[in-house]
Amino acid sequence: MPTNRSSEWYLPDAQNYKDFIVDVLMFISVQRPEPEEAYHFKVSGTGKNQKLIREHKEQFIDEASLDDKIEYKRDYVAQKKVERARLS
């Protein structure tokens, strides 16, 4: 993610959760080299039967197509240029 730290945590707004997760998964899938580890945590069940489930990256990250990777990297570079210009 933007800080380049090895681990970051985010809590997106409920109404933006799906878009946020899709963006994060795409971001992870186009990284080279791939992250050594990535996990998605979710709550399964209801009431007293709730339990926290950890999914490893192979369980929730689909392999991105070459076109998706190229497009995402192009967009990411453009976004970084705008951010750098704003900070200058």
N, C-alpha and C positions, 0 to 999 in steps of 0.2 A: 504494500500500500504506500501512500505518498511519503511516509517518513523513512522508508527503507529499513525499519526495525524488524527484527526477526519474528516478533509476535505483536500483533495489534488487536484491540478489541473495539467493537463498534456496537451501538444499540440504535438501529434505525427506527424511525417512527413506524408505527404499525401499518399505516396506509402506504408507506414506501418500502416496506420490507421485501416484497417479491422483486421489485426492480433493483434494489440494493444488492440482494443475494445474486441475482443473475449477473450483474455487473462485476461483483467480486469473483464469481466463478469464472467468468470470461477472463478477468485480469490474471487469475492464477493459471488458467489453462494455456495462456500464451507466453508465460515466462520462460526464458531460456537462460540458464538451465532451470529446469522445473524445481519448485520448492521440494526439499527433501520430505517434508511432512506438511500436511494440511488436514484439518479436521473440521467437521460440522457437528455441532452439538444440538440436539433437539429433545424435547420432552415428549414422551409417548405415554398414552393412557390417560385416564381421568381420575380425579379424586385421590383416594389413598393408593390407587394402582399406578400412579405416575412414576416414571423412572426416566433418568437422563440417559440418552443414548449418544454414543460417540461414533460417527462414521468417518472412516479414513478416506482420503481423497479419491481413491479408486472407486469408492461407492457412490460418490455424488458429483464428480467432475467428468463430464463427457469430453472426449477428445475433440478439440476444435478443428475445423477444416482449415486448410492452408489459406483460403480466401478470408476466413474469419480472423485468423491470426494477423494477416497482412493489414486488413482493415482496422483492426483494433490497435495495432502498433502505430499505424498512421494517425489515428485519432488521439492516441495517448501522447505521441510526440507533439502534435498540434496543441493539445491541452497544456503540456509542460512549457511550450514556448509562450503561450498566453500568460501562464502563471509567472514565468521568469520575467516577462516584460512588465507585469503588474508590480512585481517586487523591486524592480530596478528604479 
